[in-house]
């Protein structure tokens, strides 16, 4: 844990007990990375891993959660679907090394998103909860891979990644 994290825990222990303690204090100091997926891609076209945020801090941050707020509807399919993934790099050579968050637009499967409704946030599952840290000066990347036929088109929207200082 960084000095900032230690300070947060101490603040929670002395001042935040009536308001949720440590977890409420961590939420107070959370960082949100936001990326706008500007338009739906053409049928069958994958979205290359695109850098959406670089950790400006001298310490790692942990991915707590991620949501996608779609600008349009999506009909889930078990044969034509998209897998949306967040990756982090190693902060050295820029190699994407860790997959963190994933949403698959299937109708039925563990972790499947099901249908999407315009302007209703879709929760993404942490696929690597134990290793979900973005290193100091590391980056987050957003990518979409289509599967089956042409894959489903992911509507334009905004992804919000909730990060906490370690």
C-alpha positions as CSV (number, residue, x, y, z in Angstrom):
1,X,0.0,0.0,0.0
2,X,1.3,3.5,-0.8
3,X,1.6,6.3,1.7
4,X,-1.6,7.7,0.2
5,X,-3.3,4.4,1.0
6,X,-2.0,4.4,4.5
7,X,-3.2,7.9,5.0
8,X,-6.7,6.9,3.7
9,X,-6.9,4.0,6.2
10,X,-5.8,6.1,9.1
11,X,-8.4,8.8,8.2
12,X,-11.1,6.1,8.0
13,X,-10.1,4.7,11.4
14,X,-10.2,8.0,13.2
15,X,-12.8,10.1,11.4
16,X,-14.8,7.8,9.1
17,X,-16.1,5.1,11.4
18,X,-19.7,6.5,11.5
19,X,-19.7,6.9,7.7
20,X,-18.6,3.5,6.5
21,X,-15.0,3.5,7.7
22,X,-12.2,2.4,5.3
23,X,-14.5,1.6,2.3
24,X,-16.2,5.0,2.4
25,X,-12.9,6.7,2.6
26,X,-11.5,4.8,-0.3
27,X,-14.6,5.7,-2.3
28,X,-14.0,9.4,-1.4
29,X,-10.6,9.3,-2.9
30,X,-11.4,7.1,-6.0
31,X,-10.3,8.0,-9.5
32,X,-12.6,7.5,-12.5
33,X,-11.1,6.9,-15.9
34,X,-13.6,7.7,-18.6
35,X,-13.5,6.9,-22.4
36,X,-16.0,7.6,-25.1
37,X,-16.4,4.9,-27.7
38,X,-17.6,7.4,-30.3
39,X,-19.4,5.3,-32.8
40,X,-20.6,1.8,-33.4
41,X,-18.1,-0.1,-35.6
42,X,-19.0,-1.8,-38.9
43,X,-20.3,-5.3,-38.8
44,X,-17.5,-7.8,-38.2
45,X,-14.9,-5.1,-37.4
46,X,-12.9,-5.5,-34.2
47,X,-11.8,-2.5,-32.2
48,X,-8.0,-2.5,-31.8
49,X,-6.8,-2.1,-28.2
50,X,-7.0,1.6,-27.7
51,X,-5.2,3.4,-24.9
52,X,-7.9,5.1,-22.8
53,X,-6.0,6.2,-19.6
54,X,-2.5,6.4,-18.3
55,X,-1.8,6.3,-14.6
56,X,-0.2,9.6,-13.8
57,X,0.6,8.6,-10.2
58,X,3.9,7.3,-8.7
59,X,2.0,4.3,-7.3
60,X,-0.3,1.6,-8.7
61,X,-4.1,1.9,-8.8
62,X,-6.5,-1.0,-8.6
63,X,-9.5,-1.5,-10.8
64,X,-12.6,-1.6,-8.5
65,X,-15.3,-1.8,-11.2
66,X,-16.2,-0.8,-14.7
67,X,-19.5,0.1,-16.4
68,X,-20.4,0.8,-20.0
69,X,-23.2,3.4,-20.7
70,X,-24.4,2.6,-24.2
71,X,-25.9,5.2,-26.4
72,X,-28.1,2.6,-28.1
73,X,-29.6,-0.8,-27.6
74,X,-27.8,-4.2,-28.2
75,X,-29.5,-7.5,-28.7
76,X,-27.4,-10.3,-27.2
77,X,-26.8,-13.4,-29.2
78,X,-25.1,-16.7,-28.4
79,X,-23.8,-17.1,-32.0
80,X,-22.8,-13.5,-33.0
81,X,-21.4,-11.6,-30.1
82,X,-18.7,-9.2,-29.0
83,X,-16.2,-9.5,-26.1
84,X,-15.1,-6.2,-24.6
85,X,-11.9,-6.2,-22.6
86,X,-9.8,-3.8,-20.6
87,X,-6.1,-4.5,-20.5
88,X,-3.2,-2.8,-18.7
89,X,0.4,-2.7,-19.8
90,X,3.6,-3.1,-17.9
91,X,4.6,0.6,-17.9
92,X,7.9,-0.3,-19.5
93,X,7.6,-1.6,-23.0
94,X,3.9,-0.9,-23.4
95,X,3.1,-4.6,-23.8
96,X,-0.5,-5.3,-22.8
97,X,0.0,-8.0,-20.1
98,X,-3.1,-8.2,-18.0
99,X,-6.7,-8.6,-18.9
100,X,-8.9,-7.1,-16.2
101,X,-12.5,-6.5,-17.1
102,X,-14.6,-8.3,-19.6
103,X,-18.2,-8.2,-20.9
104,X,-19.5,-10.7,-23.5
105,X,-22.7,-9.9,-25.2
106,X,-24.2,-13.4,-25.0
107,X,-27.7,-14.3,-24.1
108,X,-26.8,-17.0,-21.6
109,X,-23.5,-17.8,-20.0
110,X,-21.7,-17.0,-16.8
111,X,-20.7,-13.4,-17.0
112,X,-22.9,-12.7,-20.0
113,X,-24.3,-9.2,-20.3
114,X,-27.6,-10.1,-22.0
115,X,-29.5,-7.4,-23.9
116,X,-28.5,-3.8,-23.5
117,X,-30.9,-0.8,-23.2
118,X,-30.0,2.6,-24.4
119,X,-28.7,4.8,-21.6
120,X,-28.8,2.0,-19.0
121,X,-25.3,1.1,-17.6
122,X,-24.0,-2.4,-18.1
123,X,-21.7,-3.8,-15.3
124,X,-18.5,-5.4,-16.5
125,X,-17.1,-8.3,-14.5
126,X,-13.6,-8.3,-13.1
127,X,-11.9,-11.2,-14.8
128,X,-8.7,-10.9,-12.9
129,X,-9.7,-9.5,-9.5
130,X,-6.4,-10.7,-7.8
131,X,-4.2,-8.9,-10.3
132,X,-6.2,-5.9,-11.2
133,X,-3.6,-3.2,-10.6
134,X,-2.4,-0.7,-13.1
135,X,1.2,0.1,-12.4
136,X,2.6,3.6,-11.9
137,X,2.8,5.2,-15.4
138,X,1.0,2.1,-16.8
139,X,-1.9,2.5,-19.2
140,X,-5.4,1.0,-19.6
141,X,-6.6,-0.2,-23.1
142,X,-10.1,-0.9,-24.4
143,X,-10.7,-3.5,-27.1
144,X,-13.6,-5.3,-28.8
145,X,-13.3,-8.7,-30.5
146,X,-16.2,-10.1,-32.6
147,X,-17.0,-13.8,-32.6
148,X,-19.2,-15.8,-34.9
149,X,-20.7,-14.6,-38.2
150,X,-20.0,-10.8,-38.1
151,X,-20.4,-10.4,-34.4
152,X,-22.8,-8.0,-32.8
153,X,-22.2,-4.2,-33.2
154,X,-21.4,-2.6,-29.9
155,X,-23.2,0.8,-29.8
156,X,-21.4,4.0,-29.2
157,X,-21.2,4.8,-25.5
158,X,-18.9,5.7,-22.6
159,X,-16.9,3.3,-20.4
160,X,-16.3,4.4,-16.8
161,X,-13.5,2.6,-14.8
162,X,-13.5,3.1,-11.1
163,X,-9.9,3.0,-9.7
164,X,-8.6,3.1,-6.2
165,X,-5.1,4.0,-5.0
166,X,-3.1,1.2,-3.6
